Amino acid sequence: MSRVSKGHTLDEIPYRASFGVWGSWVCFAITAIALIAQFYVALYPVGGPNLNVEGFFETYMAGPFLIVLYLIWKVYSWFKYPSHRPLWIRAKDIDIYTGMRQEQRDGISGAGVTEDQRRASIQEMRDEKKKKGAKDYIMAAVHTLF
């Protein structure tokens, strides 16, 4: 969203994840399902209705552990990285240029690059990535897997 708010497209990014944003959502869903299943097993233990508080917290240690890790990170980052203090940053306020490679900043995604320069650089990047033979397709498949 921050790239879109600054007028950029996904074509400018030199690397994109194989599963894109959907991969992140799938991982989030799997994690949520695992935590819900762990909570269910802790609430209704296998082997009977012998529920007690101590057994619940011994079994469902993942939930409090995640909360403790998150709080430790927030306290640590509060002092070490003051820029991490806000819990929410608007998309238009996110800095997408710091840490960018100089070649990409000058030719594709920099603040002063015109739309025509951007399109020409993207086309040049696509032409370089174009697969030319069977070997390129096989190497692309290997790189995707590993």
N, C-alpha and C positions, 0 to 999 in steps of 0.2 A: 504494500500500500504506500509506503513512503517513496518508493521509486516512481510509482504512478503519479503521486501528488507533485513530484518534481518534473514530470513530463518524460519519463524513461519507460522503456519496454523491457520485457524479459529477453528479447533478442540480443541485448547489449551485454548480458552476463556471459562470461567465458565458460563457466561451468554451471550446470544445473543438475540437481539430484535426479536419479533415475525415476523415482516415483513422485518427485515434486512435493507439492503441499499435501497431496493425498497420503503419502508415506508418513508424514508427521501426524496426520489425523488418525491413521490406522494404529500407529504406536501409542498415541494417547488413549485410544479406545481399548487396546489390549491391556495397557497399564490400569485403566479404570476397572475393566472386567476382573483383572487379577486382584485388585484391592477389594472389590465387592465380594468376590468369591472367598477371599481370605477372611473378610468380616463375617460372612455367612458361616464358614466353618468354625470360626471362633465363637459365634453366638449359639450355634447348634452343633456341638462337637459330634464327631463320628463315634458311634458306639453307645449313645444314650443321651438322656436329657439331664445329665449331671452338670449343670451350668453353675459355675462359681466365678467370682470376680477375678481371682488370681489366675485361674486357668484361661479366662478370656483375654487378659492382658498378656499372658505368656504366648498365647496363640496368635493374637492380633498385634504383634509388635511392629509390623510394617507401617501402619497408620501413624502412630505417635513418632516413630523413627523418622518418617518423611517430614513431619511437622517440625521436629527438633532440627533436622538438617536445614530446612528452609529458614528457620529462625536464626540459626548460627550463621548462615550465609548473609542474611540481611544485617545482622549486627556487625559482622566482619566487613562487609562492603560499605556500611554506613561510615566507618572510619577510614578504610583503606581507599575506597573509590567513591568520592562524594557525588560523582555523576550518576551512580546507581541508586541514589536515594529515592527519587520519585518512583511510585508504583505504576504510574501511567504516563506515557509520553505521546503526544499527538503525532500522527504520521507526518505532518508537514514540518515538524520540528526535529525529526531524526536526521542526523548528519550522515549522509551516505558517501561523502567524498573523502573523509579522513581515512587513511590507510589504503586507498585505492592505488593501484600501480600507475606509475607516471605515464606509460604508453596508453593505458585505457583512459586516464584523465584527459590527456591531450587530444586523443582521437575519437573517443566514443562518448564517454559519460561525464566529462568535465562540465563545470558550471558555465563556461563560455563557448561551448561547442555548438555550432549551428545545426539545424535539422538536416541540411544537405550533407555536411561533414559526417554526421552521425550515421545517416543511411549508407553513405559510401563506405565507411569503416565497417559497418555491420555486413555489407555485401562482400567486402574483402575477406572478413573473418569466415563467412559461410563458404566462400570459394576455397579457402585453405583447408576447411574441415571436410570438404566434399570427398566421398569415398570414390576411388578410381578403379578398384578391381576386387577380386575375391579375397586377396590378402587383407585389404583394408576392412572389409566386412567381417572377416574372421577376427582380426585384431580388435575391432570395435566391440564384438561380442565378448571377447576375453576381458577387455578393459571394463565392460559393464558388469561382468560377474566378479571380478577381483579388483 
